Amino acid sequence: MEILRPSAIRARQELEGPQLSNKRPVLSQSPALPWGDFATRYPPPGGLKMASDLEQLCSHINEKIGNIKRTLSLRNCGQEPTLKTILNKIGDEIIVVNELLNKLELEIQYQEQTNSSLKELFESLEEDYKDVEHLKENIPPHLPQVTVTQNFVNGSDLDPEEPVKVEEPAPTKKPPKEQRSIKEMPFITSDEFNGIPAYMKSRLTYCHINDVIKEINKAVVSKYKILHQPKKSMSSVARNLYHRFIDEETKETKGHYFVVEADIKEFTTLKVDKRFHGILNILRHCRRLSEVRGKGLTRYVIT
């Protein structure tokens, strides 16, 4: 192999230069391809995605251009003197409609609050009505029965041509003599009944205790009606009872209303038994009566 020096290589290249230039191949000039064919033959990486992004960008730019054109056209319309008055009226009407919408919103809020309050009131009234119906169906038997009769005259029943008769007031009667009021024992309330110890109540109910109170009051009223009765109008039985009542009084019972077991047996249908004495203990606990003992008797004083 021949080894050439750099100077020799450079000299050979200078001598062969024109020959090499004549031997260069001539490139054939092919006709230019259209862009569509080029894109289909040589698609860029991710070509479909790039095309969709370009379409979105073009539509966005076109939309912005359309908005600018509309703005410019509206601006030109506002500068025309014939349309300024119409635009001002439209603006005023928009302000009025906005105020009406605000008022409507406030009214809706107020109606919603009123509706909620009415619902609460209806629920409370419904509960009160149920309570009243329950009380009406479960009236305690010891309460007095009151019957009220009233005569109502409707205006439609009156004949307008018929003269109205004016009734003359009845002559006033002399007021009867004042009757002495007899003190009675008040009934036990539900709160007091709940406060009674369980060992005292046992199986007694609220109605049982008030039934006994009702009978004791009956005995007190019957006894003191006889004591307040004139002696001349008394029968022999009432006179004997009167003397017994007087003999049973003491200094401690003076000015007080009281009964003894004999009065209970005389004027009521109660049985003076262990259950009766248990109820008397409850009445003492509730401070409805007190006991005064003496002369072999137990007096139950109404407090």
HUTA-V384642 format. One record per helix or strand. SS is the DSSP state (h for helix, s for strand). FROM is the first residue (numbers start at 1). TO is the last residue. Records with the same first field share a line. If there is no record, write none. Layout:
# HUTA-V384642
SS=FROM-TO, FROM-TO
This chain:
# HUTA-V384642
h=6-22, 35-41, 47-79, 81-137, 155-157, 190-194, 198-201, 206-228, 231-233, 236-248, 261-267, 274-285
s=258-259, 289-294, 297-302
